[in-house]
Amino acid sequence: MRLLLYAVLVLTIVPIQTTLLNHVNILDVRPDLGLIAVCLVGFFGGELDGLLLGIILGWSQDLLSAGELWVNVVSKGGAGFLAGLAGRHLAHITPTVLLVGLGAISCLSNLAFVYSMKISDWDVIWHAIHSKVVIQGIFDAALGTAVYWLFMRRSSADQMAVGGHY
């Protein structure tokens, strides 16, 4: 079942990211569904699942984007691995923990993109950090936490319904 879920994520996230999310933005920043999915899988599936899904999603994003090759592979794979490490070492993942963790991982991932552009002017780097990286981190963290909250709410409602039949 888990393999089927990962296959569906790989086959749907990149097309949704490139088509529908071009119209969803806040301050000209779009959410990174691939990063959000990889982090959620890492938090709940472990380091290996997060790393492998991150590499596959990053590779498919690199194939379909005009950006620098291998940046998505490295950043998404690393994000999945970091989220898996964090998920393994935390006793209980709450929405607040997920919000902070996903925001930090998103900012680190976006800093990799800023670094890959090889900018030498510190003013341009600072502008990219405060106008894109931080906003992207907040946007990704809020969306990922909302997805987590919806799934946890749905699963707790399902457990209550099943529990009532005993």
N, C-alpha and C positions, 0 to 999 in steps of 0.2 A: 504494500500500500504506500509505503514511504517513497519507494522508487517511482511509482506512478505520480505521486504529488510533485516530486522534483522534476520529472519529465514535463508535467503540465506547466510548472513554473518557468522552465527554460523555454518552452514553446510559446508561452503567452506574454511574458513580461517584456521582452524586447520589442515585439510589435506594438504593444500597448504604450510603452515608453516613447516610441518614435512617432506614433500617430496621434493617439488621443491626448497625451500629456503635453503636446505642443501648445494646447490652448488653456492649460491649467498652470498658472504661475502666480507667484507673489513676488513683487519687486524684480521681475524678470528672472526668477529662479524657479526651476521645476523640480518636483520631487524625484528622487532616484529610486524607482521601484526595485531595481536589481539589488541595490545596497540594502534596502529595507528587508527584502525577502531573505537575502543571504544572512543578515544579522539575526533575524528571527529564527531561521533554521539553525544558525550557530548557537544561539542562546538555548534553544530547546532540544536540538539534535546532537550537539557536541562539536568538537573542533574539526573532526574529519568530515562530517557532513557539511559544515559551514565552509570549509576550505574547498572541498570538491565542487559544491554548488557554486561557490564564488568563482572558481577557475572557469567552470563551464559557462556561467552567465557572463563573466567578464570577457571570455573569448568570443561569445556570440555578439556582445555589444561592440567589441573591437572590430569584428568582421563587418558589422553594419553601420559603423560610424566613420566619420572622416578624420577622427582624432589620431593621436599618437598610438602606434601599435604597442601592445602589451601593458599599457597603463591600467586599463580596466581589469585585465587578468590579475595583475599584481595587487591592485587596490581592493578589488572585490574578494579575491582569495584571502588576502590578509585580514580584511574586515570580518569575513566568516570565521577565520581561525581565532581572531581576537574575541569575537562574540562567543565562540565556543568555549574558550578558556574562561571568560568571565562567567558564563552560564554554569560551568562545571564547579567553579569555586564559590559560587553564591548558594546559600542554603535555600532561599526562596526569592524568585524574581517577581517583584512588584511592578506596577506601572511606573512608579517614580524611578526605580532602579533602571528599568528599561529606557525611560525617557532620557536619563542622564547618560547611560551607556551608549545608546544609539546616537545621541547627539555628539558625543566625543568621538565615536568611531567614524561618523559621517564627516566631522571636521578633519580628522586625520586623513581620511580618504581623499577629501577635496584638496588638502594641502599637498598630497602627492601629485594631483593634477597641476596645481600652481607651480610646483617644483619642476615638473616635466616641461613646462613652457620656457624654461631657461631665461627667466626675466632677471636682468641685472639692476634695474632701477628699484630702489627700496620703496619709493612712493607708490609705484605701480603695484608692488607686492602687497603693501599695506592696504591699498584700495581694494585689491582682490580679496584679501582676507576679511575685511570688515563689510564689504558690500556683497560678497558672494559666499564665501566659505562659512561664515557664521550663520547667515540666513539659511543656507542650504542645510546646515546641521540642525537648526531649530525646526525647519520644515520637515526634514526626514524623521527627526525624533518624534515630532507631534503626530505625523501620519503613521509611523510604525507603532507608536503607543496606542493610537486609536484602533488600528487593526488588531493588536494584541488584546485590547480591552473588549472589542466585539467578539473575538473568538473565545476568550475566557468567559465572557458573559453567556455566550451561546452554549459552551460546553457545560457550564454550571447549571443552566436551565435544563439541558438534556439529562444531566446526572440527577437532578431533582425529579424529573419526570420518570426516569427509570427507577429511582429509589422509592417512589410512591407506589409502585406496583408490587413491592415485596410484602 
